[in-house]
Amino acid sequence: MSAHALVRRTVRRTVLVLAASAVIGATVPVAAQTVLRVGQPTTEDSGYGVFAESWAEKVAHLTNDEVRIKPYHNGQLGDEKALVEALRLGTVEGGIVTTDVLINHVPEFAALSLPFAFKSYDDAHDFLDGEAGAYLLARLDEVGLKGFAFADVSFRSIGNNIRPITTPADMQGMKLRVIQSPIPVAVMNALGAQPTPIAWGETIPALKQGIVDGLATGNAYYYIGRVYDYTRYFSFTNHAYSAMIAVLSKAAWDGLTPAQQAAVERAAGDAASLANAVVSDVERVMVPEITAAGTEVNRIADATPFREAVLPLWDGQADKIGDELMTMLRSHAGM
């Protein structure tokens, strides 16, 4: 099954489940209605899109149409950086954004971007569903935002045209495209590669022209974007986890009744679970397809040398993240 067909099936499943629940509990909608515009940066059939659409469906059902979420896809309300600024100003009501973009507003969110912080998606969920997640959500309150539920964007791994990666030594001198953010650059430096920050839209041309030897990117996006057509090797390093989060502006949140607030929060949690299913489904089916296309796939057998190489980076971020959250993270990750 192709990536897009798989995601469309997840979207259809989401809509059918929510529609069925709406029929079972349907009552006559009331006239008064609050509309919350929710922006997200990617396509409707991405994990972000599923998160936004299912949040909208569930909120409408739980509030009997008193509150409606209207999703805006493909950055129609601005890219993630602009969207967060608009949320803080109260000019946009809501968004689905990566936690990376929140670091400039709440530095503690850098904890989620630290390399090898989480061993699996379930491991990340355990951390975010507990005391640490509550701590981060409370910090959003302090900057004029109301955060609800975390969902998976993807783990990041490495595709390249040089060799399979089994130890950090395999990465020495390898020119790898990374996202334009300080921590991913520092991670590749620590592992011996030559990080090259390039916008996503310029990545495939850079691979074709040999400007870079490969890239560090989300597992799901390596597959959905068919990057395997331009790389010979894909190594599941899973060296960094990336999450997204549903947020509302403080003004929008304060404008809801307590019952409506409870419904919006509950709906966000349900929607996050459905967004996680997109990533889970993609990673389940991607290996046979990219292998059939001629890309050699491997998983690192021992992450210890990688974790040891990036440990100084953890120490360097400790002041930004703060003692309380850093203690939680180190205890959870064993770093």
Secondary structure, 3 states (H helix, E strand, C coil): CCHHHHHHHHHHHHHHHHHHHHHHCCCCCCCCCEEEEEECCCCCCCHHHHHHHHHHHHHHHHCCCCEEEEEECCCCCCCHHHHHHHHHHCCCCEEEEEHHHHCCCCHHHHHHHCCCCCCCHHHHHHHHCCHHHHHHHHHHHCCCEEEEEEEEEEEEEEEECCCCCCCHHHHCCCEEEECCCHHHHHHHHHCCCEEEECCHHHHHHHHHCCCCCEEEEEHHHHHHCCHHHCCCEEEEEEEEEEEEEEEEEHHHHHCCCHHHHHHHHHHHHHHHHHHHHHHHHHHHHHHHHHHHCCCEEEECCCCHHHHHHHHHHHHHHHHHHCHHHHHHHHHHHCC
